[in-house]
Amino acid sequence: MSSPTSLPADAGAPVGAVQSPLRAPGLWRRMACWLYEGMLLFAVVFIAGWLFSTLTQMRNAVDGSRHPLLQAFLFVVIGVYFTWFWSRGQTLAMKTWRIRIVDAHGRPLSQGRALLRYLLSWIWFLPPLAVLSMFQVSGGEAAVVVFGWVAVWAVMSRFHPLGQFWHDAWSGTRLVHGDHG
């Protein structure tokens, strides 16, 4: 029995969504997991940045000559993190929120499919960052644009027949309830 304030398991699922044994968790739950993933990823990026700075003897954060290398290194580290965890079914944040990732047929992801999902998941950030690179805006204005795009992109999943995020549809992956099977 659930408390009156708790959301049902499919809260946030699109109205009229196709019911499937591998149905998508609700949008609120997926976004809470997404935020938690960001907090955990902060530690991964912090350690990777420290390692990069130590190995390259980067003296300070304004050492602009190494920024492209640091960004490429972090892109690879984050890619390895997600590819490795997704090919095993879930990250720590996904495990906490009882969400699993599977392919379109309900099977575990191959590393290739997990890597494809990682590359396509940059749709969450690249469009607003590309637009922002053309203008000089304050940090607050940039945050509004990025978070506005993230909100719009998240809501777009309501238009997918199974309630999945579009990068999942394009990569042949699905987020499902972790307590299934």
C-alpha positions as CSV (number, residue, x, y, z in Angstrom):
1,M,0.0,0.0,0.0
2,S,1.4,3.4,-0.9
3,S,1.1,6.6,1.0
4,P,-1.3,9.3,-0.4
5,T,1.7,11.5,-1.3
6,S,3.6,8.9,-3.2
7,L,3.4,8.9,-7.0
8,P,2.3,5.7,-8.8
9,A,5.0,3.8,-10.6
10,D,3.9,5.1,-14.0
11,A,3.3,8.8,-12.9
12,G,4.4,11.0,-15.8
13,A,3.9,8.3,-18.4
14,P,2.3,9.6,-21.6
15,V,-1.5,9.5,-21.7
16,G,-2.6,6.5,-23.9
17,A,0.9,5.0,-23.8
18,V,1.2,1.5,-25.0
19,Q,1.3,-0.8,-21.9
20,S,4.2,-3.2,-22.1
21,P,5.8,-5.6,-19.6
22,L,8.9,-3.4,-20.2
23,R,7.2,-0.1,-19.7
24,A,9.1,3.1,-19.2
25,P,9.3,4.5,-15.7
26,G,7.5,7.8,-15.2
27,L,9.1,11.0,-16.4
28,W,9.5,12.4,-12.9
29,R,11.3,9.3,-11.8
30,R,13.6,9.3,-14.8
31,M,14.4,13.0,-14.3
32,A,15.1,12.4,-10.6
33,C,17.5,9.7,-11.6
34,W,19.0,12.0,-14.2
35,L,19.7,14.6,-11.5
36,Y,21.2,12.0,-9.1
37,E,23.4,10.8,-12.0
38,G,24.7,14.3,-12.4
39,M,25.7,14.5,-8.8
40,L,27.5,11.1,-9.0
41,L,29.1,12.2,-12.2
42,F,30.5,15.2,-10.5
43,A,32.8,12.9,-8.5
44,V,33.9,11.0,-11.6
45,V,34.7,14.3,-13.4
46,F,36.5,15.7,-10.3
47,I,38.7,12.7,-10.0
48,A,39.4,12.5,-13.8
49,G,40.1,16.3,-13.8
50,W,42.5,15.9,-10.9
51,L,44.2,13.0,-12.6
52,F,44.5,14.9,-15.9
53,S,45.9,18.0,-14.1
54,T,48.4,15.9,-12.2
55,L,49.6,14.0,-15.3
56,T,49.9,17.0,-17.5
57,Q,51.2,19.3,-14.7
58,M,48.5,21.8,-15.3
59,R,49.2,24.6,-12.9
60,N,45.9,26.3,-12.7
61,A,42.4,26.3,-14.1
62,V,43.0,29.2,-16.5
63,D,45.7,27.3,-18.4
64,G,43.8,27.7,-21.7
65,S,46.3,25.7,-23.8
66,R,45.2,22.4,-22.3
67,H,41.4,23.0,-22.1
68,P,40.6,21.2,-25.4
69,L,42.7,18.2,-24.2
70,L,40.9,18.2,-20.8
71,Q,37.5,18.4,-22.5
72,A,38.4,15.5,-24.8
73,F,39.7,13.5,-21.9
74,L,36.6,14.1,-19.8
75,F,34.4,13.2,-22.9
76,V,36.2,9.9,-23.1
77,V,36.1,9.2,-19.3
78,I,32.4,10.0,-19.1
79,G,31.8,7.8,-22.2
80,V,33.7,4.9,-20.7
81,Y,31.7,5.3,-17.4
82,F,28.3,5.2,-19.1
83,T,29.2,2.6,-21.7
84,W,30.6,0.2,-19.0
85,F,27.6,0.6,-16.6
86,W,24.9,0.6,-19.3
87,S,26.3,-2.6,-20.9
88,R,25.8,-4.1,-17.4
89,G,22.2,-2.9,-17.1
90,Q,22.3,0.2,-14.9
91,T,24.4,2.9,-13.3
92,L,24.4,3.4,-9.5
93,A,21.8,6.2,-9.9
94,M,19.6,3.9,-12.1
95,K,20.0,1.1,-9.5
96,T,18.9,3.6,-6.7
97,W,15.8,4.6,-8.7
98,R,15.1,1.0,-9.9
99,I,15.6,1.8,-13.5
100,R,17.3,-0.6,-16.0
101,I,18.4,-0.1,-19.6
102,V,17.8,-2.7,-22.2
103,D,17.7,-2.9,-26.0
104,A,14.5,-2.7,-27.9
105,H,13.9,-6.4,-27.4
106,G,14.5,-6.3,-23.6
107,R,18.0,-7.8,-23.7
108,P,21.1,-6.3,-22.1
109,L,22.9,-3.7,-24.2
110,S,26.1,-4.5,-26.1
111,Q,28.9,-2.1,-25.5
112,G,28.5,-0.8,-29.1
113,R,24.8,0.0,-28.4
114,A,25.7,1.6,-25.1
115,L,28.3,3.8,-26.8
116,L,25.8,4.8,-29.5
117,R,23.4,5.8,-26.7
118,Y,26.1,7.8,-25.0
119,L,26.9,9.7,-28.2
120,L,23.2,10.3,-29.0
121,S,22.5,11.4,-25.4
122,W,24.5,14.6,-26.0
123,I,21.3,15.9,-27.7
124,W,20.5,16.9,-24.1
125,F,23.2,19.5,-24.1
126,L,24.8,20.2,-27.6
127,P,22.0,22.2,-29.2
128,P,21.8,24.9,-26.5
129,L,25.5,25.0,-26.1
130,A,25.9,25.5,-29.9
131,V,23.4,28.3,-29.8
132,L,25.1,29.9,-26.7
133,S,28.5,29.8,-28.4
134,M,27.2,32.3,-30.9
135,F,26.2,34.9,-28.3
136,Q,27.8,36.5,-25.2
137,V,25.4,35.8,-22.4
138,S,25.7,35.7,-18.6
139,G,26.0,32.5,-16.7
140,G,22.4,32.9,-15.5
141,E,21.1,33.4,-19.0
142,A,23.1,30.3,-20.2
143,A,21.6,28.2,-17.4
144,V,18.1,29.3,-18.3
145,V,18.7,28.3,-22.0
146,V,20.3,24.9,-21.1
147,F,17.8,24.0,-18.4
148,G,14.9,25.2,-20.7
149,W,16.1,22.9,-23.5
150,V,16.5,20.0,-21.0
151,A,12.9,20.5,-19.8
152,V,11.6,20.7,-23.4
153,W,13.6,17.6,-24.4
154,A,12.3,15.7,-21.4
155,V,8.7,16.6,-22.1
156,M,9.2,15.5,-25.7
157,S,9.3,11.9,-24.4
158,R,5.6,12.2,-23.8
159,F,5.2,12.1,-27.6
160,H,7.0,8.8,-28.0
161,P,4.5,5.8,-28.1
162,L,6.3,4.0,-25.3
163,G,7.2,7.2,-23.3
164,Q,10.9,6.8,-24.0
165,F,13.4,9.6,-24.5
166,W,14.1,10.1,-28.2
167,H,17.8,9.4,-28.0
168,D,16.7,6.0,-26.6
169,A,14.4,5.4,-29.6
170,W,17.2,6.4,-32.0
171,S,19.8,4.1,-30.3
172,G,17.4,1.1,-30.0
173,T,17.4,1.2,-26.2
174,R,14.7,1.5,-23.6
175,L,14.5,2.5,-19.9
176,V,12.4,0.1,-18.0
177,H,11.4,-0.6,-14.4
178,G,14.4,-2.2,-12.6
179,D,12.2,-4.5,-10.6
180,H,11.0,-6.4,-13.7
181,G,12.2,-9.9,-14.2
